[in-house]
Amino acid sequence: MGRSSLECMFDNGSTGGVGAVVDDGRPVVDPLVLPDILFATAQSENMLAAQKVLGASMLSESRFNAELDVSGDVDKAWRIACNEIAVMLTCSRRTAEVHIEIGDALREFLPLTKAAFAAGELDYARVRKIVDGLTGAAPEAIAALERRVLASAHRLPPGQLERDIERQLFAYDPDAAAERRRKMLEHRDVRTRADRHGLAQLQATLSANEAVEALGLINEAAGSVCNHDPRNASTRRADALVALLHGENGLTCQCGSETCEAVSPASRSTAPSRRKPLLHIVCDLATLLGLTSDPASIDGYGPIDPDFARELAADSTWQALFVDFRSQAAGNRPRRQHAPTVLPLVTRRNHPSREPKGCGDRIRAMQRLVARAPDIVRRSDGHGAQPDPTPGALTYAPGAALAALVRAVDGHCRFPGCSVPASRCQLDHITEFDPSDPRRGGWTIASNLQCLCRHHHQVKTYRLWTPVMLVDRAIHWTDKTSGLTTVTVPERR
């Protein structure tokens, strides 16, 4: 059997083609071909992964049917199939079962995903997200959405892809999504699992709002100590959880200072009823009023079905903030400025949603727009085409309302492939703010702010990658080193 070109390329004896050999015998590869090598390697790896799961599915089917014909014992037939594959692949029984389940799903109801995986276009992690996300959905929903999901899978990392699939399912059939969520409430649970070195893990499966609220209470209790407390942030959160379980409202500071200003838990008054922490729900006004059924999301969690959003809003004190991101990003002055306001809630169901459109479709549309009109990718002055700065625009730090809105719409770090939640990101001025002359530099406005994690904020500061805001808060990125370009879009439109 012949050797692959990749093997020959890195062979110490290779002297022709792309490789050369230095005096000590180590191969040297032309850097110009390394991107092609990397792409070909990833593609080959994906193709082999596809062969593994599809082969596991077919072998499992063969062994299962053979035993079923002999004994008629379904349980025994399944055990024979998955255990043989587990031993063959030297993996756990559960891992073998997952391989079989993914292969079965690809062969039974995901033909487009199967073809893309077999061609090496998708990796195992993304394929698993597609299978997990669409398994259990109605056949007509899978048939309608697979092509859109596949477009997202080609352009999003696994974490973002998972949320995008959920959002598309919510938009396609909001009533079915609400029913699935209500059934899943029966699976809420708390359990422990042994860890190493005297530690254990406490695992809780809660509803989305319960989980976000719980973390908010834990963080609040963890922040009840002074800045000189010697514990790190994670240890304080663990101590805060234990304190809350014991009915305490905060931590006892361990700074050791007799003049510490942190109030001890014993001196805090206990609230007469359960207090609700701040919960950010991002939702179209029409959906909230029951006029449409577009998906919503909970900041710090991800997409939720519209019926759930209306339930949460009906049981909350809430305010609505309106910003026309589209007009600001396109360089048009907003038609109206809205102050925070309390709106009445009307709960009505069975209203249609708009045609579901995944992030992949939006990215592809923006890439086509750039190809047709490359002049739109140009550095902006960061003023949003506004002649005069709006209140707060000349202040470096954005106000609380603006910061919350940008985080809620972006959803995560806007650098390509990064899924760090927006709540853990910094707000970056796309066109740099000039503290010596704020009017001249980029302003602190929605169309000049993006969420970036600490690492990618530093990458942008070093000017290794250049972002440009396009319409609908899409961001065009250019790599200074290689000239590579790509587009990212926010989670919310």
N, C-alpha and C positions, 0 to 999 in steps of 0.2 A: 504494500500500500504506500502510495507516495506521501511525502511530507508536505505540510501546508507551507504557503509562502511566508506566513508569519514565523513559523519555526525556522525556516531557512534565513529569514531576515536577521534574527538574533543569534544565529549560529556563529561561534567564534571563528569558524573558517570562512565565513562569507566575506568576499572582497569586492563583489560586483553589485550592480543595481543600486539599491538605496544604502547599503551598508559598506563600511570600511573597517579595517582592523588597525588598532594602534600597536605600539611596540610590545606592550605587556599582554597582548592577546585579547583584550576586551573589545567587544564590538561597538562601533559608533554608528548611529542611525541619523540620517539627515533629518533635522528638526522639521523641515517642510512637509515631510510625509507622516510625522507622528500623529497629527489629527486624523488622517485616514486610517492609520493603524489602530488608533483608539476606537474609532467608529466601527471598523470591521471586527475588532475583538468583541465589542459589546453586542454587535449584531449576531455574531456566532454564538456567544453565550446565551442570548435570548432564544435562538433557534434550538439549542440543546436543551434549555429549560422546557421549551414547548414539547420537544420529543419525550422528555421525562414524564410530564404530567399526562400527556395524551397516551403514552405507552402504559403508564400505571392504570389509567382508566380502562384501556382495552384489555390488558392482562387481568385486571380485576373482574371485568365483565365475563371473560372467558372462564376463569376459575369459579366464579359465582354460579354461572349457569350450569357448569359441569357438575358441581356438587348438588345443585338444586335438582337436577335430573335424577341423581342417584338417591338422595335422602329426603329431598323436599324440605329440608331444615334451613330456613332463611338465615337465622342467626349463625349457624355453623358455616354456611356458605360465605357469609360476609367475613367471619373471622379467618377463614382459610385464605381469602383473597388479600385482606389488608396485612395480615401477618407475614405472608410470603414476600410482599413488596417491601415491608419494613425491614426485614432481614436482608433482602437483596440490596436495598439502598443504604443500609446501616443507619437507619433513622428510627425515631420513635414510632409507635403505632399511630399516635395522633397525627404526626407529620405525614405518614403514609396515607391516612384517611383524607387529609386536606388535599394532597396531590390527586387522589382519586376523585374527590368531589369537584375540584377545579377542572380536571379533565372531562368528567361527566357533563358538567355545565357547558363547557366549550363545545362538546360534541352534540349536545341535545338542543340548546336554544341560543347559543352565541356564535353563529357562523362567521360573522365579520371579525369578531375579536379573535376567534380561533385562527383565521387566515393571517391576521396581522401579527399574532404571536408566532406562528409557524414561520413567517417571513423574517422574524427578528426585529420587527418594528417596535414591539413592546417588551418590557421586562416583566419578570415574574411578579414583582411587587404591585405593579399597576394592574396586571391581569387579575390578581387576587382581589384587589379593590373593586374591580368591575364585577367579578363573580359574586362577591359578598354583597355588593350594593344592589344588584339586580335579582339575585335569588329570592324567590318568594313573591316577586311582582307579577302582575297579571301578564299573560303571554302577549296581549296586544300592546301593553305598555313597553315591554322589552323590545318588541318588533319596531315600535315607533321611535324608541329612544336610543337603540344601540349605536346607530351611526353618529348621533350627536355625542354620546358618551365616548365613542372612539376618538372623535375629534379632540375632545378634552384630554383624553389619555395620552395623545401624542404631544401635548403641550404643557401638562401640569404635573407636578410631583405628586406622589401617592396621597399625601395628606389632603392637599387641595382637591384632588380628583374625587376622593371620598365624599367631601362636602358638596362638590358640584353634582355628583350623581344624586345625592339626597335632594338637592334643590330642584333638579330636573324632575324627579319623581313627584315631589310635592306640587310642582307646577302642572304636571300632566294630569294627575288625579288627586286633588287635595282631600277629597272625602275618604278615599282609600288610605291615604297617608295618615289621616287623623284616626281612622279605625285601627290601623297597625300600631300606632303609638299607644292607644288606650289598651290594647291587648298586651303590649309589652310592659305595661305598669305592673303586671303580675310577676314579672321577673326581677323586681326590685329586691335587693338583698344586701346583707352585710356578712362578711366572713373573714376569717384570718388564715394566713398561710405562713408557715415557718420560713424564716430567712436564715442568714448565717451569723455567727458570732454573737448569739444571744438576742438577735433582733427578730421581729416578726412584721408581717405586712397586714394592715387592716384594710380590706377592700370593700368599698360600698358601691352598689349599682343603684343609682337614683334617677329620678326624672331630671331633665335638663335644667329646669329652673331651680330644683332643690340642690343640685350639685353646685351651680354657680353661686347660689345664696350661701351654701355651706362654706365654700371657699372664701367668700367675702367675710363671713363671720370669723373664720379662722384667721385670716389676714388682719382683721381689725383687732382681735385679741392679741395676736402676735406683736402688733405695733403699739401695745399699751405700755411698753417699757421705754426707758430713756436710751439715748444713743450710745451710752457707755456699757450697756449690758453685754457681757462677753460672748453670748451665744450667737451663732450664725443664723441667717434667715430661716433655713430649713429646720434647724433644731427648734427655733422659736415657734414655727408653725406646728411642729409635732407636740410641743409642750402646750400650745394653745388649744389644740384639739382635746387633749386629755383634760385640761382645765375646764373647757366647755362641757365635756361629758360629766364632770363632777359638779356642774351647776355654777361654776365661777364665770365671771364676765371678762377676765383678763389675767395677765401674768404678774407674778411678783418679780420686780426687777432684781437682777443679780449683780448690779454694778458695785455694791458694797458701800456706796456713799450714804452718809447719814442725812445729807441734804438733797437726796434724789427727789425730783419733782414728780416722778411716776407714782400714781395712786395705787395702793395695794388693792387686790381684788376684794378683800374683806370689807373695805370701806366704801365699795361701790354699791349703789342701790340696785336691787334686782327689778327688772322691768316687770310690770304686772301682767303683760301679755307678750306673746311672741312678736318680736320686732322684725320687720321685713327689710333686709339690706337693699341697697340700690341695685336695680336690675335694668340693663340697657336692652331694649327690644327695638330692633331696626325693622321697620315695616312700612310699606306704601300706605298712604292715607286712605286710598280707595279700598284696600284690603281690610284695613282696620275698621272702616265704616261698613264693611260687608258688601261693598259694591263689586269687588273682584276677589279672586282667590290666589294671588301671587304669593310665593313663599316669603317667609320672614326669617329673622335670625336673632339669636341671643348673643350679645357681646361676651366673648370668653367661652362660648360653646360652639356655635355654628348654626346651620339652617334648621328651622322648625316649620311645621305645617301651619297654614294660615289660621286654621281653627284653634290651634294651641295659642297662637299669638293673640287672638281675640279673647280667649279665656284669661290669659295672663293680664291683658290690658284692662279687662273688666274688673279685675280684683286689685287694681293698682292705682296709685296716684301718679299721673304721668304728664309730661309736657312734650309738645311736638316742636321740632326745629326744622325749618325749611331752608334749604340752600339749593339753588339751581346749578349743580355741578356742570351740566352740559354747557350752559351758556358761558360760565366762567372759563372753563377749559378752552372753549372755542374762541375766546377773546371778546365776547359780548358782555356788556354790562348787564347785571341781573335786572330784570324788569321790576321786581318788588323785593323789598327787604322785610322779612317777617321776624317779629320778636317771639320768644317762647310764649306759648299760649296753651291753655287747657281746652280740649275739644270734647264734645259729647261723643259717646260710643254707641254705635248702632250695631247690633249683632244680627247678621243675616247670612244664610248659607246658600249653597247651591248656585253660586255665581261663577261664571267661567273665569279662568285665568288666561293670561296671554300665552301664546305658543311658547313652550319651554325652549330656552336658548342657553346652551352651556357656555362655560368660559372658553372652551376650545373654539366654538363657532365665533365668538366675539374676537378672540385673538386672530383667527384666520381672516376675518373681515377687516380688522385693522391692518394686518400685514398687506392685504390686497390694496387697501387705501394708500398705504405708504408707497407701494410699488407703482401705483398710478400717479401719485402726487408726492414725489420725494421731498418737495420743498416744505412740506408741513413739518418735517423733522428739522427744526432749527431751534437754537437756544432762544428762550424767551427772556424778556426783562423781568419776569416774575410779577408783573403788575396786573395781569388778567385783562389787559386792554382798558383798564380803568384810568381816567385822567387824574383822579384824586384818590388818595388812600382812604379806605373805610376805617371806622373806629377800631383801634387795636392793630391795624396793619403795620404800623411803624414800631411796634413793640416786638422784641425777639420771641418771647414765649407766647404761644397762642392762648387765648382764653379757654376756660373749661368747656364751654359749649362747642367751640370750634374744634378743640382737641378731641372731644368725645365723638363728634360727627365724623371727622376724618378717620379716626380709628374704626368706627362702626362700619363705614362704607368700604374702607380698604380691607379690613378683616385680618390681614397678615402682612408680613414684610413684603414690600413690593419688588424686591430684587428677584430676578428669575430663579425659580426653583426653590425659593425659601418659604417655609411654612410657619415661621415663628409667629405666634399670635400677636395681633396688633397691640393688645394690652401690655405686652412685654417689649414693644418697639419704641424707638425714639421718633419724634416728629422732625423730619428733615426738610429744610428749605431747598427745593429743587434748584432754583436760582438763589445763590448765596445771599443771606442777609448781610448788610453792611452796617455794622454798629457805628462807624464814624459818620455815615451819611445814610440813614435808614430810607429816606425817600428815593435815593438813587439805586439802592440794592433791591434784592427780591423782597417782596412784602409778605407779611404773615397773613395770608389769605388761603382759602380752600384750594384754589387752583395752583398754588405754589407750595403745597405741603404734601408729603407722603410719609408713610410708615416704613421705617427701616430698622432692622435689628442692629445691635451695637456693632457686630462684625461688618455688615454690609454698609452701615453708615460710614465706617472708617474707610472701606473700599471706595466709596463715592468721594469722601474727603480727599483721598489720595489721587483722585481723578483717574483711577484705573478704568472705571466705567462711567459713561455719561448718560444721564437720564433726560428725556424730554417729554413733557406732558402733552398728550394729544387729546382728542375729544373723548367724552365719557370717562375721563380719568384713566384712560389707557396710558401706559408709559413705554416709550421706545428707548431701549438700552443699547449702547454701543461700547464694545470692548476696545480700549485704546491700543492694546497689544496686538491683537489679531484682526481687528476690524469686524469681528463677529457681532451680529445684531439680533435682537429678539424683542418681543413685546409682552408685557404683562398687563392684566386687567384686574380691577378690584373685585372682591367677592360680591359686592352689591352694585347693582346698576343705578 
